[in-house]
Amino acid sequence: MLPMSNLSPSPGTPMAASPLTRAVLEIDEYASTLGWDKPARLFALVDTARLRKEAPGVARQLGLDQDDTGKNQLTPIEQDEVPAGTPLDKFLGTIAWPASILGCALTVERLMLPPSAESSVPEGLTDKQLTKWVATHPERQEVRLTVGVLRDGSRESAVRLRDKDSANEVLTGATLVPGLAEALAATFLD
């Protein structure tokens, strides 16, 4: 496991209500410091208090050795790289988390079209043809999706548009990326 650097939220990052929302926004902010055109990144979400108790050295390395109760209840820990060239759904199908992991999150870049473009999608395209069609569509938007799920079924997403690359412009919501949330939740099924 590779620990994620412990970033303080930038001045524009809104304070989120739930621990999962805060973790997703922390991961989004971390990914934003790395720039665009990066591979997908997978994170385990661990209980911060438990991490302090069971792995004080790791907690100290991440700057979590102070008891700031309530501030960071979940700590994202970046995992090894997602294998290049492996379809994301196949990769996620290989993951099984130990009981100590409360949740997971993934950040990935994609192209999106507005809902108005759905009616203009040509019929009968293969996946490869559809990808090419989307990539050349004049209304396409490059986005970074950060999706987190917990074992208890909680979900949260953050969507950052490349054209509006600012913490103040990040959209959040539990149902923004339902397919990816479902795929991440499946990594916790027995």
N, C-alpha and C positions, 0 to 999 in steps of 0.2 A: 504494500500500500504506500502511496505517496501522499504525505500530508499537504493539504492545500494551505497556502499562506494565509494567515489570519489578517484579512483586510478590514480596516475600519470603513464603515459606509461613507461614501463621499457626501459632501454637504447637501447634494441634491437628492440623495437616496431617501425616499420616504420611510418613516418608521412603520413597520408592518405590525399587524395585530397578532398573528399566530406565529409560533416558532417555525412552522414549515414555510410560511410566506417569507419570514426573515432569512431562512436558510436559502431559499430559491433566489431571493434578491442578492444575497451575499455571493452566491455562485455566479449570477448574472454579472455582478460588478467585477468579480475576479476575471471572468471570461472577457469582459470589455477591456481589461488592462492588457490582455494578450493580443488584441487586435482581431481583425477579421480573417477569413479564409483559413480557419483552423479546423482540425479534425474534431469529431465528437469527443466529449469528455464525460466519464462516469464517476459518480461520487457516492460513497456510502454516507448515510446520515446516522450519527451516533449521539447518544445522550451525553451532553457536555459534563454534567456532574459525575457520571459514571467514568468518563474518560479521565477526569481529574483524579478520581479515586484509584482506578485500576492501572492507569498508565501516566503517572505524574510527569515522567520525562517527556512524553509526547505532548502532553498538555502544556508543559513549559515551553517546548519548542514552538508550539503554535500560539504562544502568548495567552494561553487560557488558564494559567496557574492562579489567577486572582479570582476569587469567588464573586462574580458579578451576577448574582442570582437573577434570573428572569431575562437577562439581556441576550445571551446566546444559549438557549436550551438545547439546540441541535448544532452539532459541529459537522460540516462537510469534510470528508476525507477523500481526496482524489485517488482513484484507482489507477492501475496500469492502463496504458493506452488502449483504446478500442482498435482492434486490428484493422489496418487499412485494407480496403477491398472486400471486407466481409459485410454483407447486408446487415443493417442494424437489427432487423427482426431476428435473424439467425443468431447473431451475437447475443442478444438479450435472452434468447432461448437457452443459452448455455450457462446462465448465471443462477447460482443458488447462494443465498446469504445466510451466515450464521445467525443464531438467535440474538446475539448482542447488537446486531444492526437493526435500528428502528425503521429505516427507510432508505431510499436511494433517490438520486437525481441524475439527470442527463442534460447536457447542453449540446446542441447541434445546430448547424446552420442549414437553412433551406431556402428555396424560392417559393413565394406564395403569390397567388393571384387574388384580386378582390372578388367577392361573391358575384358581382356583375359579369365577370368573365366566364362563369360556369356555363352559361348558355351558348357560348361560342366555341366550346371544346369540340373538335371534330370527333365523330364517332368512329369506333373501330381501331383506335390507335393502340399499338403495343406500349408497354411501359417505357421502352427506350424512346419511341416516337413521341409519347406524351411528355417525357422529360425534356426532349429537344424543343417541343412546341412551347412549353412553359418558359424555357430559358430564353426564347426569342420573343415572347409576348411583350408588347410595349407597356403593359400595366404591371409587370412582375415587380415584386419587392423582395429584396434580400432580407432575411430575418434570422435572428438567433433565438432559438427556442430553448428555454430552460424549464424542465418539468421535474417536479418532485412528488414522490408518493411515500406514504407511511404504511406500515403493516396494518394499522387500524382502518385503512381505506381512505384516509385524508389525501387530498390531491391539491397541487398548486402549480401554476404555470406563470412564466414571465416571457413576454415577447418583446424583443428589441429590434426595431427596423434599422437597417444600415443607414438609411437616409435621415433618420432622427436618432442618431447614436448618442443619447444622453440619458442619464439615470432618471431624469424628470419625465421622459417620454416612454418609459417602459410600461407596457400594459400587463396587468396581472389578473388572474382569475382561475378558479378551479377547473373550469370547463373549456378553456381556450384551445387545448391540444389533447382532446380525449383519446385519440388512438395511441399516442405515445404514452399517455398516463396509464392506459390499459396494459400496454406492453410492459411497462415498468412494474406495475402491480403484479403482473403474472410472475415476476422473478421471486415473489414471496410465497407462491403457491407450493404446497407440499407435493 
